[in-house]
């Protein structure tokens, strides 16, 4: 993969001497991490030209005019500008953020622009919204769910957890005992194999469930 483009006028030693060399490495790192969805463009404010492109998505070229003269003013206080949206040449949406980079004296030296193609994520979101849409759901059929003790246990269990702001994987022994007793009061153990099911869901031994239920009878 050709993740970046180099200026042919610069050999390796010249690039190493450039004050922008570290910024080029950062551009490569960002583009590599988010490949193939991110392009990073480095603008040299001294020349007002594109200095470097990592993972070219915009079809710009090194040496193109940057037209960022306004960024040369020392009055510019922004460090990060964005994120903002723009349209790429292929019609896909790009979300961008530009960072003003300064030299050791605090003068604006370059602008690093990160361009993230969000079209793929938008398409994925649209597909998920369609797949998860409740509009095509029907109420639970009584003929199927009238005697569904597992469904009733699940509903009661998670309502109990929400009320106490607890999660299933963080329940203590005392929590589990309290929950078994609450399920018993709800009539949850009338179903066949309900004790086994509760033991599995709560990650506890069946003997422990029976022990708690025996305490109630005692």
N, C-alpha and C positions, 0 to 999 in steps of 0.2 A: 504494500500500500504506500502511496506517496502522500505522507501525512503533511508535508509542508513544502514550500518552495523557497529556494535560496536565490539571492541576487548573484548572478554569475560574475558580476564585477568585483565581488568580494571573495578573496581566497580565505583559507582557514585562519591564517595568522591575522588578517585584517579584521575578520569577524571577532576574534578573541579580543582585539584591542577596542572594539566598539563599545561605547557605554550602554548600548542597547542589547548586548549579547545575553545578559542575564534575563532580560525580558523575553527574548526569543525562546530561551529554554522554558520559561514559565508558559509561554504560548503553546509550545509543543506538549508540555505536561497536561494542560487543560484539554487540548484537543484530543490527546491520547486517552484521557480518562473518560471523556464523553463521546468518543468515536462511535459511530460516524455522524453524530447529531450536532456537533459543535464545530464552529469555525472561529479561529482567533486571528484578528488582524492587528498588527502593530503599526501605528502611524508615527513617523518621525516629525515632530513639530518644527525642528530646525530646517528641514528641507521641504516640509509640507507634502511629503510623499509617503506612500505605503512602503514600509521598510521590510515587512515580513508577513507571511500568511501561513498559518498552520491549518491543514485540512480544508482546502479551498472549496467552499460551497457557493460563494457569491460570484465566481468567475472574474473577480478583480485580479489585477496583476501587480507584482512588485514594481514600484516606480510610478504607479498611478497617482494622480493628484489627490491629496487628502482634503483640501479646502477646510482646514481647521485653524485658520488664522486667529479666530477669536479666542482660541485656547492658549495663545501665547502671552496673554496679559497676566501679570503677577497678581491681579485683583481676583482672578478666578479662584474661588474658594472650594469648589466642588472637588471631591476626590473620586466619588463613584456617581455616575449619572445613569439613572435607570432603575429598574428595567423598563424598557419601552418596546413596543411592537412595530415591526415593519414587514414589508412584503418582499420576498426573494424573487429572482428573475423567473423562477419556475412556478410562481404563484403560491408558494407555500409560506406559511406564517413563520416569522423569525422573532424570537424574543431576545433583546440585546441589552447589554450593560457595558458602559464605557468607563474606564478608570484612567484618571489623569496621573501620569507618573512624573516625578520631579527629580531634579538632580540634587547633589549634596547641598547646594545653596538654596534649595526650595523653589527654583525656577521650573516651570513646566517644560518637560523634555520630550515626552511621548504620550500617546493615548493608546491604551490596550482595549480593543473592542472584542467582546465575547458574543458571538451570534449563535443562538441555540435554536435549531429547527424544532418547533413544537407541533408540527402538523401530525406527526405520527402519534404523539400523545393525545392530541385532540380526537383523532380517529379512534384510538383505543377507548377513550372516555365515552365517545358517542356509541360505540359498540357495547360497552358495559352498561350504559344507561338504557339502551334498548333491551339488552338481555335481562337486566334486573328490574325492568319496569313492572310495577304491580298492576298495571291496567288490564292485563290479560289473565290475572289470577281470579279464581272463583273461591267462595268460602269453602272451608273444609266440609266435605260431604258427611252428613250425619251417619249415613249407612256404613261409612268406613271408620269414622273417628268416635262414634258414640262410646265404644268400650276400649278406646286406645289409652290404656293406663300409662304407657311410656310417655305419650304426649302430655298427659296431665302432670306426670312427675316432672318432666322437663320444664313445663310452664311454671309450675309452683317453685321449682328449684331456682330458676333464674330470677323470678320475681323476688324470692327470699334474698338472693345475693345482691340484687340491685338495691333493695331497701337498706341493706347494711353496708353497701359500698365495698363488697368483698368480691374476690375472684375465685373461681373453682380451684385453681392450682395453688392457692395460698391459704387454704383452710387449715386451721389447727385441729387437733383432736377434739377439743371442746366445741369448736364450730361444727364439726361433723356429727358429734353426739347431739347437739342442739338441733341440727338439721334433720337427723333421723327421727327425732321425737316430733318435730314439726310435721314431717311427712306422714308419720303415723296418725297424728291428729287430723290430717287432711284425708285420711283413708287411703293413702297411697299403697299400702301393703296388702290390699284386698286382691290385687291381680296376681295371676300365677307368675312365679319367678321374679316378682317385684323386689324381693330381698336381694337376689343375685344382681339384678339390674342396678339397684341403688349402691350396692357394694362396689360394683365395677365403675360406676360413674364417679363415686367419691374416692375411688382408689383406696379402699379399705377391705379388710377381710370379711367374709360372710359371717364368720363367728362373732366378730365385733358388732355387726349389725344385729345379730340375734341376741347378743348380750344386752344391747341398749333396749331392744324390744322387750326382753325378759324383765328388765328393770321396771318397765311400765306396768307389766302384769303384776309384779311383786308389790 
